[in-house]
């Protein structure tokens, strides 16, 4: 493996000017001059685009402009010690040490880890001081190579295993968890992690950090997350698998603040942990959170089944916005133009043949009709339905595309979308999208692991992997798999359409139970994903998918609403002041179909709260299926009333489940007792303030 830096890539005590863009361009040209980039201008464009997202200057007179670029053929580091210093946006001073990191778009893990080690070394005063004192380019190269050869700094402030008494010594320290991530995942991700760990140590706090960087990430142990008082997100991108932190008080800021002000972030996290009104992490709707989109974060010990679940849920989570937007737009179209707006493609005819200045004739139930027989409502309804149908049309391709993305990262997106589009052509539906996405992602991942010459690496993620995986995956769908999957899809739709009576009620009970059993956890996600994935197949001739969606949404609303009713109306004295405050929030969360609103109650008393929620959720699911309630919207609860068929029975079903669950949890709290836990002392004090008797015998 070639070196990241050579003497020819070092600029000592040179005048680079004071214009940041000009400095980056000079450094990009230096990379090209050394044969490590094919196009200096393209490299500059990528580096400058990254610079405009977040300043790369950090405290201490250092700047780390960096990027990934298809123009780079070999991972490279250029070091400059400019005179005068250049302003890169740091809070204290301009940079007199500049490290320009240029990584190939398909950089190998070895080089990425070395670059990450270097970035972490830049927060060590002794290393930075040696760079400033170095008298030659060769000495700079030697210092850098020594830094990347050392073991990386730890990302957790946990005690060293060798110290037998360390855990006991730190047992009383507050525990925090953090996630750091930046767009390229090379420098700021790891520097923020180390800065936060050092700040936590100064504050007497145990901090565990998950770095979601390009060189891989090891997810935090669920037990550590459960023990944490609060979570810090120092990120410029979405946190992978955010649902793991649901219910935790959260402090979120750009990743650069984790470097510039780590002490403040730790202090804010500690304050949030003691504030019942602090913002909390909420999983994505009733489905839970977005699954990890990077297989490197799954960990070596994760089973194939666990990985498969994450891949599928990633696809579903990215698909939901298309379904949500499309479903609500279609529902609005029916509201304005009437259900007749879709008959025989009427909406398309109106959109293509009419305008605001040439309104169409009124439809049967359209609004805003005029005396001349024209209708603004019919036109607006046609527009809404057309846009909604276009959005729904992306359901299967988006599902397949982001399943492939979860497996193979960005190179899997194009093959996945293509396989999903082919599944639509073959009438294979969402099942075809699932299969096509898995095949496309697997093939893209396999091609990406091939060893290729250096000159070919830049083409791999943008040309070779998408082309090869698209041909292979879509070809398999057309030649072998599309037909059988289409038959299976047709059979499933016929089965669901034929459900009535007892079979439909039983399905409602099962779905309601699944939605309430773990409040945004894996079982809840499976039920929600099943409902959302089939939503696009619903129609006025086949309303079974809409009925399933209604049962799932209604049942998911019950647990938080039940806890709100119990803690703020029925039996306030059985709940602590903090729980009563959470109950006020749970009214809104439950009404909006955010099942996680019940998590603060379930975390404290799971053996009472969860069974009560299951009974209510099952009852609600049964009522909605028996009454033929439908929902064309995958989310929103009461706030999407216009998308719900037979809204009165929807409300009745939710109310019935809520009341039953609330009465059960109150009865369980009055007439059953539980063994005290170590953390019950504080709760007992709160209970005394509220005139509550805390039972201390037997086991719940």
N, C-alpha and C positions, 0 to 999 in steps of 0.2 A: 504494500500500500504506500502510495507516494505521500510526501509531507504536506500538511496543510499550508505551511509557510516556508518560503525560502528567502535568502538575503535579497533577491531581486524583487520581493514583494514587501520590502520595508522602506519607508521614507522617513528619514531622521532630520529634524530641525529644518524643514523646508517651508517656504511660503506657498501655501495653497490658496491664498485669498481668504476672504471672510464670508463668501456666499456659500451656503450649505449645499445647494444644488450643484454648484461648480466643483466643490470638493468631492462629492459623491461621483460626479462624472469622471474626475481625474482618477479616482480609485478604481472605477469600473474599467477605464482604459488600461490601467496597470494590470488588471486581471487578464484582459485580452492580449496585451503585449507579451505576457508570459505564457501564452498558448493555452489558457485555461477557460477561455470563453470565445465563442464564435462571433459574437456581435456585441461590441461595447455599448452601442446605443440601446440595444434591447435590454442589456443588463442594467444600464442606468434607468431605463423606464420602469423596470420591475422594482429596483431599489428605491426610486423616488416615490412610486406608488405606495410602497410600504412605509416610507418616511412620513407621508402625508396622513396616514392613519393614526400614528402616535409618534411623538418626538422620541428619538432614540438616545438623547443625552440623559445621563444619570448623574447623581451627586458625586462630587470628587473630581470633576474635570475630565470625564470620560464620555465617549460617544460610541455606540455600537450600531451603525447603520447595517442592515442585513436584509437578505431576501432569498427566495428560491427563484430560479429562472431557468427556462429551457435553453437559454444561450450559454449557460455554464456547463462545461464538460467535466469538471473535477472540483470537488469541494475545496475552497480556497479561502485564505485569510490574508488580508492586506493590513499592515499596521503602519500608521502615520503618527509622527510627533511633530505637529505643525507649529510654525512660528509666523504670525501670531496665532493664538488659539481661535477656535471657530465655535460659534453659538449653535448648539444642536438642541436647544430647548430645555436644558437642565435647570433646576430651580436655583442653583447656587452660582455657577460660573461657566464660562465657555469651556470647550473641550480642548485640552492640550495632548490628549491621547485618543486616537481614533482607531477603532478596529472595524474594518469592513469585511463582513462575512458573506460570501457568495456560495450558495449551495445549489447543486443541480436539482431540477424539479423532481427527479427520481432518485435522490441521494440515498446511498446505502446507510444502514443503521450504524455501522462502525464510525463513519465520518460524522454523522449527526451527533453521536455520543461524545466524540472528541470536541466538537464545536460547543456542545453544551457544557462540558467540563471547563473549557476556556472561559466561557461567559461567567460561570460561577466563581472562577478564580479572580475575576475583576472586582469583586467586592472585598477581596483580602488586601488590606493596606500594605503588607510587606511585598506582595507581588507587584502592585501598582508602583510602589516606590522603586523597586528594582528596575522596572521598565523606564521610569523617568531618569534613572541614574545611568542606564546602559550607554556605553560609549561607541558601540559599533552595531551594524546590522546583524552580524553573526551572533553577537551576545543576545540581541532581541530574539532571534530564532531559537537559541538555546533555552532562554527563559520560557518561551511559549511551549516548546516541545516538552520541557520539564513539567509545566502546568498540566498539559493534557495527558501526561503519562501517570500523574498521581491519581489516587482513588478519588472519586467524586465526593463532594461534601454531602453529608446526610440530609435527607429531606424531612426527617422527623426528629423531634426533640425528645424522643423516648429514651429511657435509660439504656446504657450499654448492657448487653446480656452478661458480660463478665462481672458486672457489679451485682453481687447477690442481694445486697441490701438496698439497691437503688429503687426498685419498685415501691418498697415500704416507705422510703424517704420521700418519694414524690406522690404518695397515695392521696394526700390532702390537696394537691395542686389542682386548680381548675384545668379542665381538658377542652381544647378547641381543635377543630379540624379546618383545613383550608384546601382550596383548589386554585392552582395558578395555571394560566394558559394565555398565549398570545397567538396572533394569526399565523406566524411561521413556526412557532414552537421551538426556536433554536436558542435564543438568548434570554429575553425577558422572563420567560416561563420559569427558568431555573434560578435566575438572580432574585426574582421576587420570592421564591420559595425559601432560599437561604436567608434573605433579609428578614422575612417574617419569623423564621425559626429563631434567629438571633434576638429579635425583638421580644418574642415570647419568653425566651430564657431570661432576658433582663427583667421581665415583668413577673417572673416566678410562675409561668404558665407552661403546661405541657401541650405542645402543638404538633399535630400530625398533618403532613402536607401531601397531597396528591398532585404531581406535576403532569398535566396533560399536554406533553410536548411531542415533538416529531420523533424523538428517539425512543418513544414508547412510554407507557405509564402503567404502574401497578395500582389497581384500585384499593382504596382504603378498606380495611377489615370492617364488615358491618358492625361488629361488636364495638369497635372504636368509635364509629359514627354514632351508635346508640348512646355511648357514654359521654359524648361531647355536649357541652353547654351551649355552644353556638358554632356557626360556620362562617368562614371568610371566603368569599369568591373574589380573587384578584385576577380578573379575566377580561380579555377583549373579544372573546368568542363565546359561543354557547358552551355551558358546562355539560359534559357528557354524562348521561345517566343521572340527571339532577334529582330524580325522584327518590334516590337513596337518602337524601337529606330532608325529605318532606317533614314539615313541622318544626324544624330547627330555626331559632332566631338567626338572621343572616345579615352580614355586612358585605356589600358588593361595591366594587370600584374597578377602574381600569387597572390592568396588570402593573402599569408603571407606578401607580400609587403604592403598590406593595414594595417597590424598591425605594421610592422617595420618602414615604411616610409609614413605615411598617409599625412603629411604636403606636402611632395614632390608630391604625386599623385594629391592632390587638386590644387597645384600650376600649375602642368602640364595640368590639365583639363582646368583651367582658360586661360592658354596660347593657348591651342588648340581651345578654343571657339573664339579666335580672329585671328586665322590663317586659311585663306581660303584653304591652302594646307594640313591642318591636316587630318590624316586618319579619315574616317567616317564609321559609321555602315552601312553595306549594307545587305538588306534582301537576303535570299537564292534564287538566280536566279530569273526567272520570276515568280516563284510561291510564292515568299515571304519567310518568315522565318519559321523556325521550330516551331511548336506549342508546347505548354507546355506538358511535359511528366509526369506531376505530378498533379493529380486532386486536391491536397491540395492547389495548387497555383491559383485555379480558383476563389476563393472567394465565400462567402456564398450567395451573391446576384446574381451571374451569372445564367442566365436562362439555362434550359436544352438544348435549341437550341444552345446557345453559347458554352456549354461544348461539345455537339455533333460535332460542327464544329471543335473545337480544337482537339478532338480525331481523327477525320477523317484526318485532315491536318497533324497531327503528323505521322500517318501511311503513308501518301503520301510522306512526307518529307524524312522519313527514307527509303522509297522504291526507291526514285529517283536515288541514287547512283547505285543501281543494274540495273535500266533501262538505265541510262546514260552510265555506263561502258559497259553493254551488247550491247546496240544499236550501240555504236561507234565501238566496236570490230567486230560486224557483218558487219557494213559498211566497215571497213578495210578489212575484209575477202572478200567481194565482189570486193573491189578495187584491191586486189592482185590476187584473184582466179577466178573472174568472177561470174556472177549470177548463173551459172550452178553448182556452188560448193555445193548448198544445194539440188539439184535434187536427189530424191530417197536416201537421207541420204548419199550422196557421201562424205561429209566432215567427217562423222564418220568413214566411210570405210578407208579413206586416213589416218586419225589420228591413227587408230588401226593397219593398215597394212603397213604403210610407216614410214620413218624417214629422217633425213637430209642426211643420208648415203644411203638411198634407196628411192629416190624421185619418186612421182607418175607421171603418164602421164599428159600432159598438158590438161587443159580444154579450152573451147571455147575462153574465153577472159582473160586468165591468163597471168601474166607477168613473166619475167625472165625464158623464155623457152629455152631449150638447144637443140643442134642438134640431140641428140639421142631420142628426143620426150618427155623427162622428163621435169618437171617444178618446180623450187623453189617457184614461185608465187603460184602455185596450192597448194603446201604443206603449205606454210605460210597462205594462205587464209583459208584452212581447219582448221588450228590450231586456227586462230582468230575467225572463225565462231563457232567452238565448244566451246571455252571459253565463247564467247558472249551468245550462247544459254544457257549455264549453268548459267550464271549470270541472264539472263532474266527469267530463271526458278524459281528464288527466288522472282519474282515480287509479286505474290499473297500471298505466305507465309509471306514475309516481311511486306506487307501491313497489313495483319491480325495480325501478331505478334506485330507490334508496335502500332496499334490501341489498342490492349489489354494492352500493356505496358502503354499507355497514361491513361487508365482507372484505372489499378490495380498496376502500377509500375512493378518492376522486376518479381514478381510472375506471372504476366499475359503473359510474353513473350512466354514461352513454350506452354501453351494452345492455344495462338493465332497462333503461327507458325503451330501447329498441325492442327487447324481448317482450316488454309489457305491451307495446303497440302491436306487435305480432299476435300476442294473446288475444287482443281485441279483434283483430282481423279473423282469427280462427274461432271466434265466439267462445273462447275458453274462460272468460270472465276473471274474477279476482283470484280463483284458484290457479288459473294460468299465469296470472301475474306473480303469485307466490312462487310457483315452480320456476318460471322464467327468470325471476330475480335471483333465486338461489343458484341456478345454473350459470347465469351471466357473471355473478359475483365470484363463484368458484373458479370459473375459467379465467377471469381477469386476474384473480389473485395468483393462480398458477403461472400464468404468463409473466406476471410481474416478478416472480421469484427466479426466472431464468437468468443465468449469467450471460451477459452480453458485452461486447467491446465498449470501451469508454466512449467512443464517438457516437455510439448508437443509444446511449442512455437517455439523452435529451428527447429522443423521439418516442421512447417507450410509453410514457404516460399519456401523450397527446395524440399519437398516431397508432402505434403498433398494438398496444393493449386494447384500446377501444375497437379497432378494426377486427383483430383476431377474435376477441370475445363476442363481438356482435355477430360475426359470421357463424361462429360455432353455436352459440346459444340460440339465436333466432332460427338457424337452420334446423337444430334439433326440435324446436317448437313446431316448425312447419312440417317437417318430414315424419317425425315420430310421435310427439307428445300432444300436439294441439288438438287433434281429433278426439282421442280418448278423454282428455280433460274437459273438452266441450260437452261430451256425453255425460260425464259426471256432474258438471255444472247444471246442465238441463235437468238431470234427475234430482239434484238437491233443490233447485227452484221449484220443481213440481211437488216435492215432498213438503216443503215449507208452505206452499200455496194451499195444500190440501189439509193443513192442520186446522182443526176446529174442535170445539167442545173440550172434553177432558184432556186431550193431547196438547192443545194450545195452552190450557191452564197449567199443565204440568211443566211445559217449557217455560212459562212465566215464573213458576216457583223456582226452577233451577237457575234461571238467569238472575232473579232477584237475590237468591242466596249467594251466588257468586259475586255479585256487586257489593254485598255487605260484609262478606266474610273477612276481607283483609284491607279494605279502605284504600284502594289505590295500589295494592300489591299485585303479585303475579296473577292470582286467580281473578281479581277484579279486571286486570288488563286483558285477560283472555276473553272474558265475556264482552267487554267493550270493543275489543278488536273484532270479534265475531260480528257484532252488530254493525259496526262502521264499515267493515269490508263488504258486507252485503247490501249496504244502503243504496248503492248506485243501481242495483238490479230492481229496485222497487218501482212500481207503476200503479196506475189506477186499476189495471187488470190483475196485478200481483202485489198486493199491499202487505204481504207477510213480512218482508224485510223492514218496512216502516213500523209494523206492529212490534217486531223484536227490538227495534231501536227505542220505541216508546217505553217498553217494559224495562229495558236496561237503564234509560235515563231516569225514569220515575223511581226505580228501586235505589239507584245511586244517590238520590236526593234524601232518602229517608234517614240514614244514620246521623248526619249533622243536624237535620231539622228536629229529630227526636231528642238529641242531646240538648239542643237549644230550648225546646219545650220543657224538658225535665228540669234543667238547671236555672231557668229564668222565670218559669211560671208555676209548674206543678210542685216542686219540692226544693226550693232554693236552699233551705237549711241543710240539705244532705250534700251540698257541694261547697267547696272552698271558694273564697272570694276570687281567686284566679280562675277557677273553673266557671264561675258565673260570668266573668268578663269574657272568657272564651265562648260561652254560650251566646252572648250578644252577637259576636261575629259569626257564629255558626248559623244564625238565621239567614244572613245574606249568602253565605257560602253554600248552604243547602239549597236555597232558592235558585242559585245559579248552577246547580249540579256540580259542586266541588265536594266530592265525598270526603276528601282529606280534612274537612272542617271538624270531623269527629275524632281525628287522630289524637289531639291533646287529652281527650277523655279516655280513649282506648289505651293510650300509653300508661295511664295511671291505674286503670281498673279494667283490664282486658276481659277478664272472665265474667264480668257483668255486662259491659257495654257491647261487646261483639255478639254474644248470643241474642241480646235484645234486638240489635240491628238486623241480624239474620232473619228473625221472625217477621219483623216489620217489612224488610225488603222482599221476602218471599211472598207475603200477603199482597204487597203492592204490585209485584210482577204478575201474580195470578189475576188480580182485578183488571189490570190494563189489558192483558191478553183476552180475558173473558168478555170485556166490553168492546173489544175491537179498536182500542185507542191506537193511533198511529202518530209517528213523528218523522218528518222529512229533514229535520235538523239533528245533527249528531251531538249537539251540546247547547247549553244555554238555560235549561230548566224552564221556570215560569216565564223567563224573559223572551222566549221564542214561541209565545202562545199562538201566534199566527201560523206557525209551521206544524202545529199539533192538531190532528183530527180528533174530534170529540174531546175538546179541552176540559169540559166540565167533569167527565169521568176520569181524565188524567189527574185533575186536582183532587177529586174524591179519593182516588187510589193512593196518592201521595199522603193526603191527610189521614187516611185510615192506617197506613203503615206507620206514619209518624206517631200517631196517638198510641197505637199498640206497643211500639218499641219504647216510647217514653214511659208508659205505665209499667212495662216489664222491668226496665232498668230501675225505676223508683222502688218497685216491690223488692227487687233483688237487694237494693241498698238498705231497705228497711229491715228485711227479714232474713238476710244471710250475712255472715261475717267472714272476715278474712284474717289470715295470719299477718301480723305487722312485719314490714320490711325495714331495712336499715334507714331508708329515707322517709319513714313515716313520722319521725319526730317533728319535722317542720310542718307536715300536713296536720298533725294533731294540734299543734299550736294554732294553726289557721282555723281548724274545726272548733276549738274552744271559743275563738273570737266570734264565730258564727253560731254558737250554742248548739254545736253538733256533738253527739256522742260517738266516738270512734270505736267500733268493735275490735276486740283484740284476741278473740278465741276462734278455734277451728280454722279450716282452710277453705278458701273459695275455689 
